[in-house]
Amino acid sequence: MDAAYAGIKRQRKLKVLVNPKSGPGNAISHYNQRVEPVFHAARCVVDSTFTSYPGHAQELMRDLDLDQYDAVVVVAGDGLIHEVINGFAEHDDIERAFRIPIAAIAGGSGNGMALNILGIQDGYDVSAGALNAVKGRPMHIDLCSLKQDNKKIWTFMSQTVGLFANLDIGTEWLRFLGSSRFPIGFVIEVIKNKRCPVKLTMKVVESDKKRMVHKAHASQRKAKAQYASGSSEISSPISLSSSHMTDNESFVMPSTSGPSARSDAKSSSPLSAPDSDGWVTFERPLSYVYAGKCPYVSVDLLQFPVALANDGLIDVVAQEITRRKLMLDAMDGSEYGRQYWIETQHYYKVTAYRVEPLSPKGCLAVDGEEYPFRTFEVECHRDIATVLSPYGFFKADFQIPDAQ
Ligand SMILES: Nc1ncnc2c1ncn2[C@@H]1O[C@H](COP(=O)(O)OP(=O)(O)OP(=O)(O)O)[C@@H](O)[C@H]1O
């Protein structure tokens, strides 16, 4: 048993949250048939709640008795994880609450977190998710704070305006299709090819696509070695006060003289010169802005192939308006992140960014949930929250193609 658990505490005490309304509505049957039996076999102490209404999980996490549990297991989609994180943020003992690891088990339609933790092969396998809840190791993840109208919320996965927000929010009626609703929504939005009416400003740290890939590989190698040596159990203190920035020793400030990966069709930079505080503005017409902290946003889309769990940086994709055919071509291979290399897709690592709508009509999706389409600012905070992971890094395999 010592060898099987390899330094992991046995018989974890688990708080389990199941959303009966997640995705196609299978979360309860998955839990009863394939998750709970694994917990039972591992002699975990289980306290489960089937959520009854939106906001229920957030309320429960706000008042969670932190002495009672080793982990919070979420059998649902990303929306419920968003609630758990925002509930922890309202806890009286916020720092300890964020040290309780979250285990994601796919029950929703997108299930980005489960995919990133378990990888594309096992992401939807609820038994693999259950095993991770029993034996995964804690891994720190960055969180982003999003300020809008003097309110602050926490986001762990993504924020998007334009095409992807329209398709995420506009395809709620296709929820019964599970994850297939996303490619269908994508095609509908590409046909419309609408301009995203926003001004995007950022504090950019890196814009060289190839360098970002090398950095991601180096970070994965380091995490693998740490996990192999069993030295990844975490204990470092966290800071919630202000932007807890990165050790960007291997990132460099970009020049504003143009994106890097390939020679762009347009030779000049899409970025303005930095203002006195280091903010730059993206100056070309946008199809969408997609910002995130995790590589997969759904099983079909490796949107942030070089995103790292705890580099203190947000990955921002600024997609220029371009021809419909190019957008559809980019969809072919998007599960492998092929769109990363298209010339009109600009990719930045930033410490913070701001989006200001230039028109009242539009959609904002935060971790897949709808928020008001109004000005917001996002800042990355390093190592704030904790998840359980079998690997110690987000499981996304991404290589530089020969053609690059
Ligand atoms: N009993 C309930 N009835 C209705 N809504 C609920 C209930 N319990 C939770 N919710 C809400 O359902 C929302 C969506 O849930 P969840 O994220 O689990 O599924 P999903 O949206 O299908 O998955 P994904 O976010 O991965 O696409 C959550 O934000 C939560 O507020």
PDBQT file of the ligand as one rigid body, heavy atoms in Angstrom, charges set to zero:
ROOT
HETATM    1  N1  LIG A 501     -29.337  22.315  -9.722  1.00  0.00    +0.000 N 
HETATM    2  C1  LIG A 501     -28.959  23.253 -10.579  1.00  0.00    +0.000 A 
HETATM    3  N2  LIG A 501     -29.859  23.748 -11.468  1.00  0.00    +0.000 NA
HETATM    4  C2  LIG A 501     -29.503  24.681 -12.385  1.00  0.00    +0.000 A 
HETATM    5  N3  LIG A 501     -28.253  25.187 -12.487  1.00  0.00    +0.000 NA
HETATM    6  C3  LIG A 501     -27.320  24.732 -11.639  1.00  0.00    +0.000 A 
HETATM    7  C4  LIG A 501     -27.611  23.753 -10.649  1.00  0.00    +0.000 A 
HETATM    8  N4  LIG A 501     -26.485  23.483  -9.954  1.00  0.00    +0.000 NA
HETATM    9  C5  LIG A 501     -25.522  24.284 -10.486  1.00  0.00    +0.000 A 
HETATM   10  N5  LIG A 501     -26.019  25.028 -11.488  1.00  0.00    +0.000 N 
HETATM   11  C6  LIG A 501     -25.321  25.998 -12.379  1.00  0.00    +0.000 C 
HETATM   12  O1  LIG A 501     -25.008  25.354 -13.612  1.00  0.00    +0.000 OA
HETATM   13  C7  LIG A 501     -23.952  26.102 -14.226  1.00  0.00    +0.000 C 
HETATM   14  C8  LIG A 501     -23.218  25.300 -15.293  1.00  0.00    +0.000 C 
HETATM   15  O2  LIG A 501     -22.749  24.134 -14.736  1.00  0.00    +0.000 OA
HETATM   16  P1  LIG A 501     -21.446  23.334 -15.179  1.00  0.00    +0.000 P 
HETATM   17  O3  LIG A 501     -20.308  24.199 -15.396  1.00  0.00    +0.000 OA
HETATM   18  O4  LIG A 501     -21.327  22.244 -14.177  1.00  0.00    +0.000 OA
HETATM   19  O5  LIG A 501     -21.883  22.665 -16.550  1.00  0.00    +0.000 OA
HETATM   20  P2  LIG A 501     -21.672  23.108 -18.042  1.00  0.00    +0.000 P 
HETATM   21  O6  LIG A 501     -21.860  24.568 -18.203  1.00  0.00    +0.000 OA
HETATM   22  O7  LIG A 501     -22.493  22.197 -18.866  1.00  0.00    +0.000 OA
HETATM   23  O8  LIG A 501     -20.175  22.692 -18.304  1.00  0.00    +0.000 OA
HETATM   24  P3  LIG A 501     -18.979  23.525 -18.933  1.00  0.00    +0.000 P 
HETATM   25  O9  LIG A 501     -18.852  24.749 -18.080  1.00  0.00    +0.000 OA
HETATM   26  O10 LIG A 501     -17.792  22.603 -18.825  1.00  0.00    +0.000 OA
HETATM   27  O11 LIG A 501     -19.394  23.803 -20.346  1.00  0.00    +0.000 OA
HETATM   28  C9  LIG A 501     -23.073  26.501 -13.058  1.00  0.00    +0.000 C 
HETATM   29  O12 LIG A 501     -22.540  27.782 -13.270  1.00  0.00    +0.000 OA
HETATM   30  C10 LIG A 501     -24.014  26.505 -11.852  1.00  0.00    +0.000 C 
HETATM   31  O13 LIG A 501     -24.234  27.797 -11.373  1.00  0.00    +0.000 OA
ENDROOT
TORSDOF 0
